[in-house]
């Protein structure tokens, strides 16, 4: 077999490989209203803005947003296996717990659900990250402290990645919040998208070591 024939064969192989067959990160976001663009058009939410940035930068990253307003860790646990089978993500980012905390759900149950969500995602061969959620101190310092600590406990047990809370620079600023003072407004979404761009870059770099 001559060198020229081999060269031609390689070229033909690349021509018949579909474009979408190239390596790509598929990040499935399992979240609540903070990631579901509550009160906004979907195109104005941080997930869509971040996807637009990946497209502009020609980064092979696809965001799959399965977030649902009002979703608890228990709700998500009932759906996660079907979503994993349907989307086959390479990575899963879990942004949940806020609704559990606002309703005063037991912290032990929160930890159990989060650990199950991570485990099921890892069993589907996905790299998993868990976002540390912060809640108002309405239920007292003990509950709040136990709630927040749950995230580091779960990531340590499951060897998953811990994301910082994406609302730190937004919450508490009336000009960036909707009238309910719980959800970020349209002006806040680009800020969250930029924050998530930076944090996802860190996560992928560490996960690929």
SEMAR-967950 format. One line per 5 residues: number of its first residue (from 1); their letters; for each residue y, x, z negated of N, C-alpha, C, O, CB. Coordinates in pm, whole numbers, plus 50000, padded with zeros to 5 digits. Glycine has a CB too. Layout:
<atoms>
NUM) A) Y X Z Y X Z Y X Z Y X Z Y X Z; ...
</atoms>
This chain:
<atoms>
1) XXXXX) 49881 50086 50000 50000 50000 50000 50124 50089 50000 50142 50171 49909 50001 49903 49875; 50209 50075 50101 50324 50164 50115 50434 50128 50016 50435 50019 49960 50379 50158 50257; 50527 50224 49996 50639 50204 49903 50727 50088 49949 50772 50008 49867 50722 50332 49891; 50754 50080 50080 50840 49973 50133 50779 49835 50111 50849 49739 50081 50865 49995 50282; 50647 49828 50126 50581 49699 50103 50591 49658 49956 50616 49541 49925 50433 49705 50145
6) XXXXX) 50572 49753 49866 50585 49724 49722 50726 49678 49689 50744 49585 49611 50550 49848 49639; 50824 49743 49746 50964 49707 49723 50991 49564 49769 51057 49487 49700 51058 49805 49795; 50939 49530 49888 50957 49395 49942 50889 49292 49853 50942 49183 49832 50902 49387 50085; 50769 49327 49802 50693 49235 49716 50770 49205 49587 50774 49091 49543 50554 49295 49683; 50830 49307 49528 50908 49290 49404 51028 49199 49430 51058 49112 49348 50956 49427 49350
11) XXXXX) 51096 49219 49542 51212 49137 49576 51170 48991 49591 51239 48901 49543 51278 49186 49706; 51058 48968 49658 51011 48830 49679 50975 48762 49547 51001 48643 49529 50889 48830 49773; 50916 48839 49455 50881 48783 49323 51005 48735 49250 51006 48626 49193 50806 48887 49237; 51111 48817 49252 51235 48777 49185 51300 48657 49251 51365 48577 49184 51332 48893 49182; 51284 48644 49381 51346 48532 49452 51280 48400 49417 51347 48296 49416 51338 48554 49602
16) XXXXX) 51150 48401 49388 51082 48275 49361 51084 48237 49214 51045 48125 49179 50939 48283 49409; 51128 48328 49125 51139 48293 48984 51260 48203 48964 51370 48244 49002 51149 48420 48895; 51246 48084 48907 51360 47996 48886 51460 48057 48790 51422 48134 48701 51313 47860 48834; 51588 48024 48807 51694 48081 48725 51676 48048 48578 51707 48131 48493 51828 48032 48772; 51628 47928 48548 51617 47888 48409 51497 47952 48339 51471 47926 48221 51609 47738 48398
21) XXXXX) 51423 48037 48414 51310 48104 48354 51352 48234 48285 51270 48297 48218 51205 48133 48458; 51479 48274 48300 51525 48397 48235 51529 48376 48085 51537 48263 48036 51664 48439 48288; 51524 48487 48012 51524 48481 47865 51647 48406 47816 51758 48429 47865 51520 48623 47804; 51627 48317 47720 51738 48237 47669 51712 48200 47524 51599 48169 47486 51759 48110 47754; 51817 48204 47445 51808 48154 47308 51835 48004 47311 51936 47959 47366 51908 48228 47214
26) XXXXX) 51746 47929 47253 51766 47785 47238 51780 47757 47089 51683 47758 47014 51647 47702 47300; 51903 47730 47048 51932 47709 46907 51945 47560 46879 52038 47495 46926 52060 47784 46865; 51852 47508 46802 51857 47367 46766 51931 47352 46633 51894 47413 46532 51713 47306 46755; 52036 47272 46635 52117 47250 46516 52075 47119 46452 52086 47012 46512 52268 47249 46550; 52026 47128 46330 51981 47011 46255 52085 46988 46144 52082 47053 46040 51834 47031 46196
31) XXXXX) 52176 46895 46170 52285 46877 46076 52322 46732 46051 52250 46639 46088 52404 46949 46124; 52436 46716 45987 52487 46582 45956 52618 46558 46028 52640 46615 46135 52505 46563 45803; 52705 46475 45972 52829 46437 46040 52920 46554 46070 52999 46549 46165 52903 46336 45958; 52912 46661 45991 52999 46777 46012 52968 46848 46144 53054 46915 46201 52984 46874 45897; 52846 46833 46191 52807 46892 46320 52790 46787 46429 52770 46820 46546 52677 46969 46304
36) XXXXX) 52799 46661 46391 52779 46552 46488 52911 46499 46543 52913 46395 46610 52703 46438 46423; 53021 46570 46516 53154 46531 46567 53193 46391 46519 53244 46310 46596 53157 46535 46720; 53169 46364 46392 53202 46233 46335 53349 46200 46356 53437 46281 46326 53167 46229 46185; 53376 46079 46408 53513 46033 46428 53581 46092 46549 53699 46068 46571 53594 46063 46309; 53508 46171 46628 53566 46238 46744 53479 46215 46868 53366 46166 46857 53580 46390 46716
41) XXXXX) 53532 46249 46983 53450 46250 47104 53359 46372 47096 53397 46476 47043 53538 46252 47233; 53239 46359 47150 53143 46469 47145 53198 46598 47206 53171 46707 47157 53015 46430 47216; 53276 46584 47312 53329 46704 47378 53433 46776 47294 53468 46891 47323 53389 46666 47512; 53483 46710 47189 53582 46773 47101 53519 46837 46979 53588 46904 46902 53684 46671 47058; 53389 46816 46958 53321 46872 46842 53296 47021 46856 53295 47074 46967 53190 46800 46820
46) XXXXX) 53275 47088 46745 53260 47233 46746 53137 47279 46825 53140 47385 46886 53251 47285 46605; 53030 47200 46824 52909 47241 46895 52934 47249 47045 52896 47346 47111 52793 47143 46866; 53000 47147 47099 53030 47147 47242 53131 47257 47278 53118 47321 47382 53085 47010 47285; 53230 47277 47192 53328 47383 47216 53261 47520 47216 53295 47606 47297 53439 47378 47111; 53166 47540 47126 53095 47667 47121 53006 47684 47243 52997 47794 47298 53013 47676 46994
51) XXXXX) 52940 47577 47286 52858 47585 47407 52944 47621 47528 52903 47700 47613 52785 47453 47432; 53063 47562 47535 53155 47595 47644 53190 47744 47644 53200 47807 47750 53283 47512 47633; 53208 47799 47525 53241 47942 47515 53125 48028 47562 53146 48130 47628 53279 47978 47371; 53003 47990 47528 52887 48065 47575 52878 48062 47727 52846 48163 47790 52758 48009 47513; 52908 47947 47784 52905 47935 47931 53012 48024 47993 52986 48094 48091 52926 47787 47975
56) XXXXX) 53132 48020 47937 53242 48102 47989 53210 48251 47983 53246 48327 48072 53371 48073 47912; 53141 48292 47877 53108 48432 47858 52974 48469 47922 52928 48583 47913 53105 48465 47710; 52911 48371 47987 52783 48392 48054 52676 48443 47957 52596 48531 47991 52799 48489 48170; 52678 48388 47835 52576 48424 47736 52459 48328 47749 52479 48206 47757 52636 48421 47592; 52337 48380 47750 52218 48294 47768 52178 48222 47638 52069 48241 47585 52099 48378 47818
61) XXXXX) 52269 48139 47589 52246 48065 47465 52269 47916 47491 52373 47875 47541 52340 48117 47351; 52169 47838 47457 52178 47692 47470 52174 47629 47331 52084 47656 47252 52062 47637 47559; 52273 47546 47302 52277 47476 47175 52221 47335 47193 52262 47261 47283 52422 47470 47120; 52128 47300 47109 52067 47166 47112 52108 47097 46983 52060 47133 46875 51909 47173 47127; 52195 47001 46993 52251 46937 46874 52175 46809 46840 52187 46709 46910 52400 46907 46894
66) XXXXX) 52098 46813 46733 52023 46695 46689 52086 46633 46564 52025 46550 46496 51876 46731 46661; 52209 46673 46535 52276 46627 46413 52305 46478 46418 52336 46422 46523 52406 46704 46393; 52294 46415 46301 52316 46271 46288 52407 46246 46167 52382 46298 46059 52181 46193 46273; 52511 46168 46187 52601 46135 46076 52524 46064 45964 52444 45973 45990 52718 46047 46124; 52548 46106 45842 52482 46045 45727 52343 46100 45699 52278 46057 45603 52472 45900 45748
71) XXXXX) 52296 46194 45779 52160 46243 45764 52142 46321 45634 52226 46403 45597 52122 46331 45883; 52032 46294 45565 51992 46368 45446 51879 46463 45482 51826 46458 45593 51950 46272 45331; 51842 46548 45388 51728 46638 45414 51600 46558 45432 51513 46596 45510 51712 46739 45299; 51588 46447 45360 51470 46361 45375 51462 46296 45511 51355 46290 45571 51469 46254 45268; 51576 46247 45561 51581 46189 45696 51538 46293 45800 51458 46265 45889 51723 46136 45728
76) XXXXX) 51593 46412 45786 51565 46518 45883 51418 46558 45881 51359 46588 45985 51652 46641 45855; 51360 46559 45762 51220 46598 45748 51128 46502 45823 51023 46541 45874 51182 46604 45600; 51168 46375 45828 51087 46275 45898 51094 46293 46050 51008 46244 46123 51133 46135 45861; 51197 46364 46098 51218 46378 46243 51184 46517 46296 51162 46533 46416 51361 46345 46277; 51181 46616 46209 51182 46755 46254 51065 46792 46345 51084 46865 46442 51183 46845 46136
81) XXXXX) 50946 46746 46315 50830 46785 46396 50843 46734 46540 50811 46806 46635 50701 46733 46333; 50889 46612 46554 50907 46556 46688 51016 46630 46764 51002 46656 46883 50941 46406 46680; 51124 46665 46696 51233 46737 46760 51190 46877 46802 51225 46923 46911 51354 46746 46667; 51115 46944 46718 51066 47077 46752 50974 47072 46874 50982 47158 46962 50992 47138 46632; 50887 46972 46878 50794 46958 46991 50869 46924 47119 50833 46970 47228 50690 46849 46962
86) XXXXX) 50974 46844 47106 51050 46800 47223 51137 46911 47281 51145 46926 47403 51137 46681 47187; 51201 46989 47194 51300 47088 47241 51248 47230 47245 51304 47314 47315 51420 47083 47154; 51142 47260 47170 51084 47393 47168 51191 47502 47150 51202 47591 47234 51005 47418 47296; 51268 47496 47042 51376 47594 47024 51324 47731 46984 51217 47743 46923 51474 47544 46918; 51400 47833 47019 51367 47967 46972 51424 47990 46833 51372 48070 46755 51419 48075 47070
91) XXXXX) 51534 47919 46802 51602 47930 46674 51638 47791 46621 51662 47699 46699 51729 48018 46688; 51642 47778 46490 51681 47652 46427 51784 47683 46319 51763 47768 46233 51557 47578 46367; 51896 47611 46325 52000 47623 46223 52008 47491 46148 52037 47386 46207 52139 47660 46286; 51983 47495 46018 51981 47374 45935 52110 47363 45856 52139 47447 45770 51859 47375 45840; 52188 47261 45886 52316 47236 45818 52303 47101 45749 52350 46999 45799 52439 47237 45920
96) XXXXX) 52239 47101 45633 52209 46976 45566 52219 46990 45413 52216 47101 45358 52069 46928 45604; 52231 46876 45349 52235 46874 45203 52359 46808 45148 52361 46762 45034 52225 47012 45150; 52465 46803 45230 52589 46743 45184 52572 46599 45140 52624 46558 45037 52693 46751 45292; 52500 46522 45219 52478 46381 45185 52386 46365 45064 52401 46271 44986 52420 46305 45305; 52293 46457 45050 52207 46456 44930 52292 46477 44806 52277 46407 44705 52097 46565 44940
101) XXXXX) 52382 46575 44814 52466 46607 44700 52565 46499 44665 52587 46469 44548 52538 46734 44725; 52627 46440 44767 52725 46334 44743 52660 46212 44679 52726 46135 44609 52794 46294 44874; 52531 46194 44703 52459 46081 44645 52388 46117 44514 52322 46033 44453 52358 46028 44744; 52404 46242 44473 52345 46283 44346 52193 46292 44347 52130 46273 44243 52387 46190 44241; 52134 46319 44463 51989 46332 44470 51942 46450 44384 52016 46547 44369 51942 46350 44616
106) XXXXX) 51822 46443 44329 51770 46552 44245 51768 46685 44321 51728 46691 44437 51628 46519 44196; 51813 46791 44255 51819 46922 44318 51680 46973 44353 51662 47038 44456 51890 47022 44226; 51582 46944 44271 51445 46988 44301 51395 46929 44432 51325 46995 44509 51350 46948 44187; 51431 46802 44457 51390 46738 44582 51464 46799 44701 51406 46817 44808 51418 46586 44575; 51591 46832 44681 51668 46900 44786 51599 47031 44824 51579 47058 44942 51813 46928 44739
111) XXXXX) 51563 47110 44726 51498 47239 44753 51365 47218 44824 51332 47290 44919 51476 47317 44622; 51289 47121 44778 51159 47093 44839 51175 47054 44985 51100 47102 45071 51087 46981 44762; 51272 46968 45014 51294 46924 45152 51343 47039 45239 51296 47056 45352 51394 46809 45156; 51436 47117 45189 51488 47230 45267 51376 47330 45297 51366 47381 45409 51603 47300 45191; 51293 47357 45197 51183 47451 45218 51085 47397 45322 51031 47474 45402 51111 47479 45085
116) XXXXX) 51060 47268 45321 50970 47208 45419 51030 47212 45559 50958 47236 45657 50937 47063 45381; 51160 47189 45570 51228 47195 45700 51219 47336 45758 51192 47353 45877 51375 47153 45687; 51241 47435 45674 51231 47574 45719 51087 47606 45759 51063 47665 45865 51280 47672 45609; 50991 47568 45675 50851 47600 45701 50801 47537 45831 50733 47603 45910 50765 47552 45585; 50835 47410 45853 50791 47342 45976 50852 47409 46099 50787 47421 46202 50830 47193 45972
121) XXXXX) 50978 47452 46088 51044 47519 46200 50979 47654 46226 50959 47692 46341 51194 47536 46173; 50947 47727 46120 50881 47856 46137 50740 47840 46194 50694 47923 46272 50875 47931 46004; 50673 47734 46155 50540 47708 46209 50545 47679 46359 50447 47698 46430 50476 47590 46136; 50663 47633 46405 50683 47609 46549 50736 47734 46619 50785 47728 46731 50779 47492 46571; 50725 47849 46549 50764 47980 46603 50914 47995 46625 50956 48072 46712 50692 48004 46733
126) XXXXX) 50993 47924 46548 51138 47937 46557 51189 48030 46446 51134 48033 46336 51207 47798 46547; 51294 48104 46478 51366 48183 46378 51463 48086 46310 51532 48011 46378 51443 48307 46443; 51468 48087 46177 51539 47983 46105 51654 48037 46020 51643 48142 45956 51444 47907 46016; 51764 47963 46022 51879 47991 45935 51914 47864 45859 51900 47753 45911 52001 48042 46017; 51960 47882 45738 51998 47772 45651 52144 47792 45610 52179 47898 45558 51905 47762 45525
131) XXXXX) 52227 47692 45633 52368 47703 45594 52386 47661 45449 52338 47555 45407 52457 47619 45686; 52455 47744 45373 52483 47711 45234 52592 47603 45228 52705 47626 45270 52527 47838 45155; 52558 47487 45177 52650 47375 45172 52721 47370 45036 52661 47394 44931 52576 47242 45197; 52849 47339 45042 52929 47323 44920 52961 47174 44904 52982 47103 45002 53062 47409 44925; 52965 47129 44778 53000 46989 44750 53110 46982 44645 53128 47077 44569 52875 46910 44703
136) XXXXX) 53184 46870 44640 53286 46853 44536 53221 46855 44397 53104 46820 44384 53364 46720 44556; 53296 46897 44295 53238 46910 44160 53229 46780 44083 53227 46780 43960 53319 47008 44080; 53224 46667 44154 53225 46535 44088 53111 46515 43989 53128 46447 43888 53219 46428 44192; 52995 46573 44018 52877 46550 43935 52862 46656 43825 52758 46665 43759 52752 46549 44022; 52965 46734 43806 52964 46831 43698 52925 46970 43744 52858 46986 43846 52870 46787 43591
141) XXXXX) 52967 47073 43667 52942 47212 43707 52794 47250 43712 52754 47331 43796 53013 47304 43612; 52714 47194 43623 52571 47229 43622 52502 47184 43750 52430 47262 43813 52501 47167 43500; 52524 47058 43788 52462 47007 43911 52514 47084 44032 52436 47123 44119 52490 46855 43928; 52645 47105 44037 52705 47175 44151 52650 47316 44164 52617 47360 44275 52858 47180 44136; 52638 47387 44053 52586 47523 44055 52440 47527 44101 52402 47611 44182 52599 47587 43917
146) XXXXX) 52359 47435 44048 52218 47429 44087 52204 47393 44234 52118 47446 44304 52143 47327 44001; 52290 47302 44280 52287 47259 44419 52313 47377 44512 52235 47403 44604 52390 47147 44443; 52421 47448 44488 52459 47559 44576 52354 47670 44572 52321 47729 44675 52597 47615 44535; 52302 47698 44453 52204 47805 44439 52075 47774 44515 52001 47866 44552 52172 47827 44291; 52049 47647 44540 51926 47608 44610 51911 47678 44744 51800 47711 44785 51924 47457 44631
151) XXXXX) 52022 47700 44812 52016 47756 44946 51970 47902 44946 51888 47942 45029 52153 47745 45013; 52022 47981 44854 51977 48120 44846 51833 48127 44797 51757 48214 44840 52068 48201 44753; 51795 48037 44707 51657 48033 44658 51561 48006 44773 51458 48073 44786 51642 47926 44548; 51594 47907 44855 51505 47869 44966 51497 47979 45071 51389 48010 45120 51553 47739 45032; 51610 48040 45105 51607 48145 45208 51529 48267 45159 51460 48332 45238 51751 48187 45247
156) XXXXX) 51538 48297 45031 51461 48409 44977 51311 48379 44980 51231 48467 45013 51506 48440 44833; 51275 48257 44946 51133 48219 44944 51072 48215 45083 50955 48248 45102 51116 48084 44877; 51152 48175 45179 51099 48154 45315 51132 48267 45411 51094 48263 45528 51154 48025 45370; 51204 48368 45362 51246 48480 45448 51326 48430 45568 51309 48478 45680 51123 48560 45495; 51413 48333 45543 51502 48283 45647 51642 48338 45623 51666 48409 45525 51504 48127 45648
161) XXXXX) 51735 48306 45711 51870 48364 45708 51967 48266 45644 51961 48146 45670 51917 48402 45851; 52057 48317 45561 52154 48232 45492 52291 48242 45559 52351 48349 45565 52165 48272 45344; 52339 48126 45610 52471 48118 45672 52576 48083 45566 52547 48006 45475 52472 48012 45785; 52696 48139 45577 52804 48092 45490 52851 47954 45535 52833 47915 45651 52922 48193 45491; 52911 47881 45445 52958 47745 45474 53072 47749 45575 53168 47824 45557 53003 47674 45345
166) XXXXX) 53063 47668 45678 53164 47673 45785 53290 47591 45758 53378 47582 45843 53102 47625 45912; 53298 47531 45639 53416 47451 45607 53513 47521 45512 53613 47462 45472 53374 47320 45547; 53484 47645 45475 53566 47715 45378 53714 47718 45415 53800 47693 45330 53516 47854 45361; 53744 47750 45541 53883 47765 45582 53944 47635 45633 54059 47633 45679 53894 47872 45690; 53869 47527 45624 53915 47398 45675 53934 47297 45563 54037 47230 45555 53816 47343 45777
171) XXXXX) 53835 47287 45476 53842 47190 45366 53962 47221 45276 53994 47337 45250 53711 47193 45283; 54025 47115 45230 54141 47132 45143 54273 47146 45216 54378 47155 45153 54121 47252 45057; 54268 47147 45349 54391 47154 45428 54410 47020 45499 54342 46993 45598 54385 47273 45533; 54500 46936 45450 54518 46801 45504 54540 46798 45655 54496 46705 45723 54634 46733 45436; 54608 46899 45708 54638 46901 45851 54513 46925 45936 54517 46906 46057 54740 47010 45881
176) XXXXX) 54403 46965 45873 54278 46992 45945 54168 46892 45913 54056 46904 45961 54231 47131 45914; 54201 46792 45831 54100 46695 45788 54135 46554 45835 54253 46520 45853 54086 46697 45636; 54031 46473 45855 54053 46332 45888 54101 46259 45762 54102 46316 45653 53923 46267 45944; 54140 46135 45778 54198 46059 45667 54104 46044 45547 54150 46024 45435 54238 45923 45716; 53972 46053 45571 53878 46039 45460 53870 46166 45374 53808 46166 45268 53740 46005 45512
181) XXXXX) 53933 46272 45422 53936 46401 45352 53796 46462 45335 53775 46549 45250 54001 46385 45216; 53701 46416 45415 53565 46468 45411 53526 46537 45542 53446 46630 45544 53467 46356 45381; 53584 46489 45652 53544 46537 45783 53657 46611 45854 53772 46567 45848 53496 46422 45870; 53626 46722 45919 53730 46796 45993 53779 46717 46114 53702 46647 46178 53676 46933 46037; 53907 46730 46143 53964 46658 46257 53954 46742 46385 53893 46849 46386 54111 46621 46230
186) XXXXX) 54014 46692 46490 54005 46758 46621 54066 46898 46617 54014 46990 46680 54076 46675 46727; 54174 46915 46542 54241 47044 46535 54155 47149 46464 54168 47269 46489 54375 47029 46462; 54066 47103 46377 53980 47196 46303 53861 47244 46385 53806 47351 46356 53930 47130 46176; 53821 47169 46485 53697 47201 46558 53698 47338 46625 53598 47409 46617 53672 47095 46662; 53808 47379 46692 53807 47513 46751 53794 47623 46647 53733 47727 46674 53933 47535 46831
191) XXXXX) 53850 47601 46528 53839 47700 46421 53695 47714 46374 53646 47824 46350 53930 47662 46303; 53628 47600 46362 53487 47603 46322 53402 47668 46431 53311 47745 46402 53436 47459 46292; 53433 47636 46557 53358 47695 46668 53370 47847 46669 53272 47917 46693 53408 47637 46802; 53490 47899 46642 53511 48044 46638 53436 48106 46521 53375 48213 46534 53662 48076 46628; 53440 48039 46408 53366 48086 46291 53217 48093 46322 53151 48192 46291 53391 47994 46169
196) XXXXX) 53165 47988 46384 53023 47983 46415 52985 48084 46523 52874 48138 46521 52984 47844 46458; 53074 48109 46616 53048 48210 46718 53022 48346 46652 52925 48415 46684 53167 48220 46818; 53109 48381 46559 53096 48509 46488 52969 48514 46405 52896 48613 46407 53217 48534 46399; 52941 48407 46331 52826 48406 46242 52693 48401 46318 52596 48463 46276 52834 48288 46149; 52689 48328 46429 52567 48324 46509 52539 48460 46572 52424 48502 46584 52577 48216 46618
201) XXXXX) 52646 48530 46613 52629 48665 46667 52565 48757 46562 52475 48835 46594 52764 48723 46712; 52611 48746 46438 52553 48827 46329 52406 48792 46309 52321 48880 46295 52631 48806 46196; 52378 48662 46308 52241 48615 46286 52147 48665 46394 52039 48717 46364 52238 48462 46282; 52187 48651 46519 52100 48693 46630 52079 48845 46628 51970 48893 46659 52160 48651 46765; 52183 48918 46591 52170 49065 46585 52070 49106 46479 51987 49195 46501 52307 49130 46557
206) XXXX) 52076 49041 46362 51983 49072 46253 51841 49026 46287 51744 49096 46260 52029 49006 46122; 51831 48908 46348 51699 48854 46382 51629 48938 46487 51506 48938 46494 51713 48711 46433; 51705 49011 46569 51647 49089 46679 51618 49234 46640 51573 49312 46724 51739 49086 46798; 51644 49270 46516 51617 49407 46473 51467 49437 46472 51427 49548 46438 51676 49432 46335
</atoms>
